[in-house]
């Protein structure tokens, strides 16, 4: 009898052995392929087998990046406005992007005006997004609004897509179809977001552990050539993807490779990337937490060295800066178990048990260091976990509680009114809450918050500070010369 990971692994091994597509071990990542060819398609991320952005395309991208700036609700430049950065795509895109979002939130070097929206949604393949009337777009609009943005403030996107159904798995037919859909999606995006300047594209991670044709190999690998083709079409002047105002009507953002994500399973590629069985959920298609961390961390690293991103993502904003802090204490309390402490658990919980008669809530304490309340321009609370989509965030005046001793009977009282409540997003494994002015912040920058749910609602969970993706509090501040004693930088994550 097989147990654990071997029970999951065996069907995939059998499928690969009998599948006509069991040739994935001969595939080379597109970047590693370089000037070589796969099925008469040349490798390299950019034309000519090169992995370097052509100089003219780089100049266009830099020019458009220079136009990315904080904008007010109506899209006009405003130093107190926001730069919206959204993800577009399906479930895998949402899972990977939430890690990128967290890493950006945890970085003090990021533009203070950045506001990120995870707009990728489960069950939304390329053919759905190619339809401008599909309900995906209404949901995306709701997420943008829920994040405190308007469509006019969104200026950068991250796009990862795949076909939902593959009628003809032969090469290059499915590649041509995905390429066609990607081009239409890019035009749709420019219509929805009039100030959209840049879009970073990525391919899919390894699919060889799955026996589903449309999610297995070599189709997953081959779909990367659709990304490459769309970028090359724009570089070569295709009017249906024009992003250059000097060449006519702009109908699409400038498209660039963000990070090539495919590697041949456990076989290390040129930069050492591998995809192991433990990087996948039981369906062998979606990434597990380790896979999400791997993909999202690679994205962050790619943007950190991208000359175009340095113009907008890591650009300084005169007179402003931001800090990111993790909680120094957090704990759940349970009315049904009023004398027990749950401070060291990996989960924060909020909601109601016992048929709605007993409440569970969680407390968090942050220490941002000395600051002036008048310097605060914006604040966001980031949570990761299982559907933390409609927590209520309440202020807590007292900071005398301790993580390892807090119980329901010893809990400090909440403020008179909540800071923010409810969340319009569907479940994507993460949530952010704009909490605006923060009553109860102490002179030394201490802030205590509580998570609740509406009366009668069941339990929801978020990761606690004992986990890798801990809660984060991000503050956008006006520079008034105040000192911050501690940035609370944590250890790097992923590999």
C-alpha positions as CSV (number, residue, x, y, z in Angstrom):
1,X,0.0,0.0,0.0
2,X,1.2,3.5,-0.8
3,X,1.0,6.3,1.7
4,X,1.5,10.1,1.7
5,X,3.1,11.7,-1.3
6,X,3.6,8.3,-3.0
7,X,-0.2,7.7,-3.0
8,X,-0.5,11.0,-4.9
9,X,2.6,10.4,-7.0
10,X,1.7,7.0,-8.4
11,X,-1.1,8.0,-10.8
12,X,1.0,10.7,-12.2
13,X,4.0,8.4,-12.7
14,X,1.8,5.8,-14.4
15,X,0.2,8.5,-16.6
16,X,3.5,9.8,-17.7
17,X,4.7,6.4,-18.6
18,X,1.8,5.5,-20.8
19,X,1.1,9.0,-22.2
20,X,2.1,9.8,-25.8
21,X,3.3,13.1,-24.4
22,X,5.8,11.5,-22.0
23,X,8.7,13.3,-23.7
24,X,8.9,16.3,-21.3
25,X,12.4,15.3,-20.2
26,X,13.7,16.5,-23.7
27,X,12.1,20.0,-23.4
28,X,14.3,23.0,-22.7
29,X,13.0,26.2,-21.1
30,X,12.5,28.9,-23.7
31,X,15.3,31.1,-22.2
32,X,17.7,28.1,-22.1
33,X,16.7,27.1,-25.7
34,X,18.2,30.4,-26.9
35,X,18.9,30.4,-30.7
36,X,17.9,26.7,-30.8
37,X,14.5,25.5,-32.1
38,X,11.5,23.6,-30.8
39,X,9.2,22.4,-33.6
40,X,10.5,25.1,-35.9
41,X,10.0,27.8,-33.2
42,X,13.1,29.6,-32.1
43,X,13.8,29.9,-28.4
44,X,14.9,33.0,-26.4
45,X,12.5,35.3,-24.7
46,X,12.8,37.9,-27.4
47,X,13.4,37.8,-31.2
48,X,16.5,36.2,-32.6
49,X,16.9,33.8,-29.8
50,X,17.9,36.5,-27.4
51,X,16.9,36.9,-23.7
52,X,17.6,40.6,-23.8
53,X,14.8,43.2,-24.5
54,X,15.6,44.8,-27.9
55,X,16.8,48.4,-27.5
56,X,13.9,50.0,-29.3
57,X,11.3,48.1,-27.3
58,X,13.2,48.9,-24.1
59,X,13.2,52.6,-25.0
60,X,9.4,52.4,-25.6
61,X,8.9,50.6,-22.3
62,X,11.0,53.1,-20.4
63,X,9.2,56.0,-22.0
64,X,5.8,54.6,-21.0
65,X,7.1,53.8,-17.5
66,X,8.0,57.4,-17.1
67,X,4.3,58.3,-17.5
68,X,3.3,56.0,-14.6
69,X,2.7,58.2,-11.6
70,X,0.3,58.7,-8.7
71,X,-3.1,59.6,-10.1
72,X,-6.3,60.9,-8.6
73,X,-9.6,59.2,-9.0
74,X,-10.1,60.9,-12.3
75,X,-6.8,59.8,-13.7
76,X,-5.1,63.2,-13.4
77,X,-1.6,63.3,-11.9
78,X,-1.7,63.8,-8.2
79,X,1.2,63.2,-5.7
80,X,-1.4,62.0,-3.2
81,X,-3.0,59.6,-5.7
82,X,-2.2,56.0,-6.4
83,X,-0.5,53.7,-8.9
84,X,-2.7,50.7,-9.5
85,X,-1.0,47.3,-10.3
86,X,-3.4,44.5,-11.1
87,X,-3.0,40.8,-11.9
88,X,-5.1,39.3,-14.7
89,X,-5.7,35.6,-15.3
90,X,-6.9,32.3,-13.8
91,X,-6.5,30.5,-10.5
92,X,-2.8,29.7,-10.8
93,X,-2.1,33.4,-11.5
94,X,-4.1,34.4,-8.4
95,X,-2.2,32.0,-6.2
96,X,1.3,33.1,-7.5
97,X,0.4,36.8,-7.5
98,X,-0.7,36.9,-3.8
99,X,2.9,36.0,-2.8
100,X,4.2,38.8,-5.1
101,X,1.7,41.1,-3.5
102,X,2.8,40.1,0.0
103,X,6.5,40.6,-0.9
104,X,5.9,44.0,-2.4
105,X,3.9,44.9,0.7
106,X,6.8,43.8,2.9
107,X,9.4,45.9,1.0
108,X,10.2,49.4,2.2
109,X,11.8,50.2,-1.2
110,X,8.5,50.1,-3.1
111,X,6.9,53.3,-4.4
112,X,4.7,54.7,-1.5
113,X,1.9,55.2,-4.0
114,X,1.7,51.6,-5.1
115,X,-1.6,49.9,-4.6
116,X,-1.9,46.2,-5.7
117,X,-5.0,44.4,-6.7
118,X,-5.2,40.6,-7.2
119,X,-7.6,40.5,-10.1
120,X,-6.9,37.0,-11.3
121,X,-9.8,34.6,-10.6
122,X,-10.3,30.9,-10.5
123,X,-12.0,29.2,-13.4
124,X,-11.4,32.0,-15.8
125,X,-9.4,30.8,-18.8
126,X,-8.2,32.8,-21.8
127,X,-11.3,32.3,-23.9
128,X,-13.4,33.9,-21.1
129,X,-11.2,37.0,-20.8
130,X,-11.2,37.4,-24.6
131,X,-14.9,38.2,-24.3
132,X,-15.2,41.8,-23.2
133,X,-18.8,41.1,-22.0
134,X,-17.8,38.1,-19.8
135,X,-18.6,38.5,-16.1
136,X,-14.9,38.3,-15.3
137,X,-14.6,42.0,-16.1
138,X,-17.4,43.1,-13.7
139,X,-15.8,41.1,-10.9
140,X,-12.4,42.7,-11.7
141,X,-14.0,46.1,-11.6
142,X,-15.5,45.2,-8.1
143,X,-12.0,44.2,-6.9
144,X,-10.5,47.5,-8.1
145,X,-13.2,49.5,-6.3
146,X,-12.9,47.4,-3.2
147,X,-9.1,48.2,-3.1
148,X,-9.8,52.0,-3.1
149,X,-8.9,52.5,-6.7
150,X,-10.6,53.6,-9.9
151,X,-10.0,52.2,-13.4
152,X,-8.2,55.5,-14.3
153,X,-5.5,54.8,-11.6
154,X,-4.6,51.3,-12.8
155,X,-1.4,51.7,-14.9
156,X,0.4,48.3,-14.8
157,X,-0.8,44.7,-15.1
158,X,0.6,41.2,-14.7
159,X,-1.0,38.6,-17.1
160,X,-0.8,34.8,-16.9
161,X,-3.3,32.8,-18.9
162,X,-4.1,29.3,-20.3
163,X,-6.8,27.8,-22.5
164,X,-9.6,26.2,-20.6
165,X,-10.3,23.6,-23.2
166,X,-7.9,22.3,-25.8
167,X,-9.8,20.9,-28.8
168,X,-6.7,20.3,-30.8
169,X,-3.5,19.5,-28.8
170,X,-1.3,19.4,-31.8
171,X,1.5,21.9,-32.1
172,X,1.2,24.8,-33.0
173,X,-2.6,24.9,-33.2
174,X,-3.3,25.4,-29.5
175,X,-0.4,27.9,-29.3
176,X,-1.9,30.0,-32.1
177,X,-5.3,30.0,-30.3
178,X,-3.8,31.1,-27.0
179,X,-1.8,33.8,-28.8
180,X,-4.9,35.1,-30.4
181,X,-6.7,35.2,-27.1
182,X,-3.8,37.0,-25.4
183,X,-3.8,39.7,-28.0
184,X,-7.5,40.3,-27.5
185,X,-7.2,40.3,-23.7
186,X,-4.4,43.0,-24.0
187,X,-6.7,45.2,-26.1
188,X,-9.6,44.6,-23.7
189,X,-7.3,45.7,-20.8
190,X,-6.5,48.9,-22.5
191,X,-10.2,49.6,-23.0
192,X,-10.9,48.9,-19.3
193,X,-7.9,50.8,-18.0
194,X,-7.3,53.9,-20.1
195,X,-3.9,54.7,-18.4
196,X,-2.6,51.2,-18.6
197,X,1.1,51.5,-19.7
198,X,2.8,48.2,-19.1
199,X,1.9,44.6,-18.9
200,X,4.2,41.9,-17.7
201,X,3.5,38.4,-19.1
202,X,4.5,35.0,-17.8
203,X,4.1,31.4,-18.9
204,X,2.9,28.5,-16.8
205,X,4.8,26.3,-14.4
206,X,5.7,22.7,-15.2
207,X,2.7,20.4,-15.9
208,X,4.2,17.0,-16.2
209,X,2.8,15.6,-12.9
210,X,-0.7,15.9,-14.3
211,X,-2.3,13.4,-16.7
212,X,-4.7,16.0,-18.1
213,X,-3.7,16.7,-21.6
214,X,-4.6,20.4,-21.5
215,X,-2.7,20.8,-18.2
216,X,0.1,18.4,-18.8
217,X,3.2,18.2,-21.0
218,X,4.2,19.2,-23.6
219,X,1.1,21.5,-23.9
220,X,2.1,23.5,-20.8
221,X,5.6,24.1,-22.1
222,X,4.4,24.9,-25.6
223,X,2.0,27.5,-24.3
224,X,5.0,29.7,-23.4
225,X,5.5,30.2,-27.1
226,X,2.2,32.0,-27.2
227,X,3.5,34.5,-24.7
228,X,6.7,34.9,-26.7
229,X,4.7,35.3,-30.0
230,X,2.5,38.1,-28.6
231,X,5.5,40.1,-27.4
232,X,7.3,39.6,-30.7
233,X,4.2,40.8,-32.6
234,X,4.3,44.0,-30.7
235,X,8.0,44.5,-31.2
236,X,7.6,43.9,-34.9
237,X,5.0,46.7,-35.2
238,X,1.7,44.8,-35.3
239,X,-1.0,47.5,-35.3
240,X,-3.4,45.2,-33.3
241,X,-1.0,45.4,-30.4
242,X,0.4,49.0,-30.9
243,X,1.6,50.6,-27.7
244,X,3.6,53.4,-29.4
245,X,1.8,56.8,-29.7
246,X,4.2,57.7,-32.5
247,X,3.0,54.7,-34.6
248,X,-0.7,55.4,-34.4
249,X,-3.6,54.7,-32.1
250,X,-2.5,53.0,-28.9
251,X,-4.6,49.9,-28.4
252,X,-2.5,47.9,-25.9
253,X,0.0,48.4,-23.1
254,X,3.7,47.7,-23.7
255,X,4.2,44.0,-23.1
256,X,7.3,42.5,-21.6
257,X,8.4,39.1,-20.2
258,X,8.2,39.3,-16.4
259,X,9.7,36.0,-15.5
260,X,9.8,32.7,-17.4
261,X,8.3,30.2,-15.0
262,X,8.7,26.9,-16.7
263,X,11.3,24.3,-15.7
264,X,11.4,20.6,-16.6
265,X,10.1,19.2,-13.3
266,X,13.0,18.2,-11.0
267,X,15.6,18.8,-13.7
268,X,17.4,22.1,-12.8
269,X,17.3,24.6,-15.6
270,X,20.2,27.1,-16.3
271,X,19.3,29.3,-13.3
272,X,18.6,26.3,-11.0
273,X,14.8,26.5,-11.0
274,X,13.0,23.1,-10.5
275,X,9.4,22.1,-10.0
276,X,9.1,19.3,-7.5
277,X,6.0,17.2,-6.6
278,X,5.7,18.9,-3.3
279,X,5.3,22.2,-5.1
280,X,1.8,21.1,-6.2
281,X,-1.6,20.5,-4.6
282,X,-3.2,17.1,-4.8
283,X,-4.7,17.9,-8.2
284,X,-1.1,18.1,-9.5
285,X,-2.0,21.3,-11.4
286,X,-2.3,24.1,-8.9
287,X,0.8,25.1,-6.8
288,X,1.0,24.3,-3.1
289,X,2.3,26.9,-0.7
290,X,5.9,26.0,-1.6
291,X,5.0,26.4,-5.3
292,X,3.3,29.7,-4.7
293,X,6.3,30.9,-2.8
294,X,8.7,29.7,-5.5
295,X,6.8,31.4,-8.3
296,X,5.9,34.7,-6.4
297,X,9.5,35.1,-5.2
298,X,10.9,34.7,-8.7
299,X,8.5,37.4,-9.9
300,X,9.7,39.7,-7.1
301,X,13.3,39.0,-7.9
302,X,12.7,39.7,-11.6
303,X,11.0,43.0,-11.0
304,X,13.7,44.0,-8.5
305,X,16.3,43.8,-11.3
306,X,14.1,45.1,-14.2
307,X,15.2,48.5,-15.5
308,X,11.6,49.3,-16.5
309,X,10.2,48.5,-13.0
310,X,12.9,50.8,-11.5
311,X,11.0,53.7,-13.2
312,X,7.7,53.1,-11.4
313,X,7.7,50.2,-8.9
314,X,10.9,51.2,-7.0
315,X,10.8,54.9,-7.8
316,X,11.1,57.4,-4.9
317,X,8.2,59.7,-4.3
318,X,9.5,63.1,-3.1
319,X,8.3,63.9,0.4
320,X,6.8,60.5,1.0
321,X,7.8,57.0,2.1
322,X,6.3,53.8,3.4
323,X,7.0,51.2,6.0
324,X,5.8,47.7,6.5
325,X,5.5,46.0,9.9
326,X,4.6,42.6,11.0
327,X,2.7,42.0,14.3
328,X,4.7,41.7,17.4
329,X,1.8,39.8,19.0
330,X,-1.4,38.1,17.8
331,X,-3.8,35.7,19.3
332,X,-7.4,34.4,19.0
333,X,-9.8,34.2,21.9
334,X,-12.9,31.9,22.1
335,X,-16.0,32.7,24.1
336,X,-16.8,28.9,24.3
337,X,-13.3,28.3,25.8
338,X,-12.9,31.5,27.8
339,X,-9.9,30.6,29.9
340,X,-7.6,29.1,27.3
341,X,-4.9,30.8,25.4
342,X,-4.4,30.3,21.6
343,X,-1.6,32.7,21.0
344,X,0.9,30.4,19.4
345,X,-1.3,28.8,16.8
346,X,-0.6,29.3,13.1
347,X,-4.1,30.7,12.5
348,X,-6.1,33.8,13.5
349,X,-9.8,33.1,13.6
350,X,-13.0,35.2,13.8
351,X,-16.7,34.3,13.6
352,X,-19.3,32.4,15.6
353,X,-19.6,28.8,16.9
354,X,-22.2,26.9,18.8
355,X,-25.0,27.8,16.5
356,X,-24.0,31.5,16.6
357,X,-24.1,31.8,20.4
358,X,-20.3,32.0,21.0
359,X,-17.9,34.4,19.4
360,X,-14.3,33.9,18.3
361,X,-12.2,36.9,17.6
362,X,-8.5,37.7,17.1
363,X,-6.2,40.5,18.3
364,X,-3.1,41.9,16.6
365,X,-0.5,44.4,17.9
366,X,1.8,46.3,15.6
367,X,4.7,48.7,16.6
368,X,5.6,51.1,13.8
369,X,7.9,53.3,15.8
370,X,7.4,57.0,16.7
371,X,5.3,58.8,14.1
372,X,3.1,61.8,13.7
373,X,-0.6,61.0,13.1
374,X,-0.7,63.9,10.7
375,X,2.0,62.2,8.5
376,X,-0.3,59.2,7.8
377,X,-1.5,59.2,4.2
378,X,-2.8,55.7,4.0
379,X,-2.7,52.3,5.6
380,X,-3.5,48.7,4.6
381,X,-3.8,45.5,6.5
382,X,-2.7,42.4,4.6
383,X,-4.0,38.9,5.6
384,X,-3.3,35.6,4.1
385,X,-5.3,32.4,4.8
386,X,-8.5,30.6,4.1
387,X,-11.1,32.9,2.7
388,X,-10.4,36.0,5.0
389,X,-12.7,38.0,2.8
390,X,-15.2,39.7,5.2
391,X,-13.5,40.3,8.5
392,X,-14.4,43.4,10.4
393,X,-11.3,45.3,11.6
394,X,-11.8,47.1,15.0
395,X,-9.5,49.4,17.0
396,X,-8.4,48.3,20.4
397,X,-7.3,51.0,22.8
398,X,-5.4,48.8,25.3
399,X,-1.9,47.3,24.6
400,X,-1.5,45.5,27.9
401,X,-2.4,42.1,26.6
402,X,0.2,39.4,25.9
403,X,0.2,36.8,23.1
404,X,0.9,33.9,25.4
405,X,-1.6,34.8,28.1
406,X,-4.6,36.5,26.4
407,X,-7.9,34.7,26.9
408,X,-11.5,35.6,26.2
409,X,-12.0,36.5,29.9
410,X,-9.0,38.8,29.8
411,X,-9.5,40.4,26.4
412,X,-9.3,44.2,26.1
413,X,-12.4,46.1,25.0
414,X,-12.9,47.2,21.4
415,X,-13.3,50.7,20.2
416,X,-16.8,52.1,19.6
417,X,-16.8,51.8,15.8
418,X,-15.1,49.5,13.4
419,X,-12.3,50.8,11.1
420,X,-13.5,48.8,8.1
421,X,-15.8,45.9,7.5
422,X,-16.7,43.4,4.9
423,X,-14.9,42.7,1.7
424,X,-16.2,42.5,-1.9
425,X,-13.7,40.0,-3.2
426,X,-14.3,36.3,-3.8
427,X,-11.9,33.9,-2.1
428,X,-8.4,34.0,-3.5
429,X,-6.4,33.1,-0.4
430,X,-5.6,36.7,0.5
431,X,-7.3,39.9,1.4
432,X,-6.4,43.5,2.1
433,X,-8.2,46.1,4.1
434,X,-7.8,49.8,3.9
435,X,-8.1,51.0,7.4
436,X,-7.7,54.8,6.9
437,X,-7.1,57.0,9.9
438,X,-6.1,54.8,12.8
439,X,-7.6,55.8,16.2
440,X,-5.9,54.4,19.2
441,X,-2.4,54.6,17.8
442,X,0.0,55.3,20.6
443,X,2.7,57.9,20.8
444,X,5.4,55.3,20.1
445,X,3.6,54.0,17.0
446,X,1.8,51.1,18.7
447,X,-1.4,50.0,17.1
448,X,-3.8,47.3,18.4
449,X,-6.5,45.8,16.1
450,X,-9.1,43.1,16.4
451,X,-10.7,40.9,13.7
452,X,-14.4,40.0,14.0
453,X,-17.2,38.8,11.8
454,X,-20.8,39.9,11.6
455,X,-23.1,38.3,14.2
456,X,-24.0,34.7,13.3
457,X,-21.4,34.2,10.7
458,X,-19.2,31.1,10.7
459,X,-15.5,30.9,11.4
460,X,-13.0,32.3,8.9
461,X,-9.2,31.9,9.3
462,X,-6.1,33.9,8.4
463,X,-2.4,33.1,8.9
464,X,-0.9,34.3,12.1
465,X,2.6,35.7,12.7
466,X,3.8,32.2,13.4
467,X,3.6,31.4,9.6
468,X,5.6,32.5,6.6
469,X,3.0,34.8,5.1
470,X,2.2,36.7,8.3
471,X,-0.1,39.6,8.6
472,X,1.4,42.9,7.4
473,X,0.5,46.5,8.2
474,X,1.7,48.9,5.5
475,X,1.8,52.7,6.1
476,X,2.1,55.4,3.5
477,X,3.6,58.5,5.2
478,X,4.4,62.1,4.5
479,X,8.1,62.7,5.4
480,X,8.0,65.1,8.4
481,X,11.5,64.2,9.6
482,X,10.3,61.6,12.1
483,X,12.5,58.7,12.9
484,X,11.5,55.0,12.7
485,X,13.3,52.9,15.2
486,X,12.7,49.5,13.6
487,X,11.6,48.3,10.1
488,X,10.9,44.7,11.4
489,X,12.4,43.2,8.4
490,X,11.8,39.4,8.3
491,X,13.8,36.6,6.8
492,X,13.6,36.0,3.0
493,X,11.1,33.4,1.9
494,X,10.9,31.0,-1.0
495,X,13.8,29.4,-2.8
